[in-house]
Amino acid sequence: MSTFNIKSHHFSDILQKPTIAIVLIWASLGGVCLGFIIMACLPCGWRVFLSGYGSFVGGVICCLIAIANAILLYQTLQTQREDIEKQHIHFKQERFETTFFNLLDYHRKLTDGLSATQQTINATMQIISNSIQGRFFFTFALNDIALIEESLASPRYLGTFDADVDSRSIEMLDYKYAEEDPMDLFRVKREEEEQRLHHMALLKQINSLYLSKKEWEDLHGDMVNKKVNSYKLFYHQLCGGYEHYIRSLIQLLSFIKEQNEGYTEDIIRYGKYVQMQMSQNELSLLVLHAESKIDCLCDLMMLISLTQKKSVL
């Protein structure tokens, strides 16, 4: 809401100032006093002659006083009108801020209530499930999206995770080093190979969750949009767990935009309040969502200064 501002014409501006009325009143009083002095100083014959002229002057003075009263009345009414408009704008501002902060509090509770189940691979090549709650959801989401992106960039499709097959690769590695390195002299090299196998198993598990062979073949060649494509694959699988969060954010930002139409500074200021509630990982995920153009959030991210993507990603 912008600060109240009265616009008026030059004549109206003049009338709004009581200066003219004060001058007219003092001029009238001065005229009356001057008339009494002149009448008192003149001979009796001149007084009779000037009595008619005095009536004329008295009428003029009455007119001047009436005009002064009219100007003061106009000024009073104008001031009352301005006060009413200011009160109306103040009430509208209070109502907007009350609704805004209620929506912001509701959105914060939705964020804290986000939940997901992370399926990852432990050191023994077994699938384990972890419960993700609140703002940790955004860290989990970015990690999975990064793994999807890595899988898309692989020279070949790695397939999906199979606990029996992939755990056997660890067993074969143990058998190999038990024979070739009984003194454990190449322990570091062995750990590096174990980490490589474990990471490959993670990528296979990501394929199991998000990326079929056909999808990999369709998207593998599009290296320009691989991050956005990775997000779309993630969203397609897990949107049910956080689409209410996206809808809430869109509603909140739309409310700011609609209620402050034409006042860019106010839009940015209240958008900053929303941004202050977000973590860096949350902002990064929202940038990906905006770039994916899944919904109108891409048009509203400017409200929380997400157009400078380099500072967020």
Buried (B, 14 or more C-beta within 10 A) or exposed (E): BEEEEEEEEEEEEEBBEBEBBEEBBEBBEEBBEEBEEBEEEEEEEEBEEBEEEBEEBBEEBEEBBEBBEEBBEBBEEBEEEEEEEEEEBEEEBEEBEEEBEEBBEEBBEBBEEBEBEBBBBEEEBEEEEEEBEEBBBBBBBBBBBEBBBBBBEEEEBBBBBBBEEBBEBBEEBEEEBEEEEEEEEEEEEBEEBBEEBBEBBBBBBBBBBBBEEEBBEEBBEEEEEBBBBBBBBBBEBBBEBBEEBBBBBBEBBBBBBEBBEEBEEBBBEBBEBBBEBBEEBBBBBBBBBBBBEBBEBBBBBBBBBBEEBEEBE
